[in-house]
Amino acid sequence: MEAKPWLGQGLRFGLALWLIGSLGVYLVYFSVQQMPADLVARQVAFGLIESLLLGAVVAATYRA
């Protein structure tokens, strides 16, 4: 935790979680299971939004 605005830190945390946790899974789905590219693109986009929101919630909870 740094002395910076909590929202920016939360969004950065959410982005890191998405890069580490979700993006690789969706790329494996695309390459191994041969899912359609538009479906995988939507999963990646909605997964990013979800991770950013969760990161903001965690930061808002932790800023106390």
PyMOL commands that set and color helices and strands:
alter all, ss='L'
color gray80, all
select helices_A, chain A and resi 6-32+37-62
alter helices_A, ss='H'
color red, helices_A
deselect
rebuild
show_as cartoon
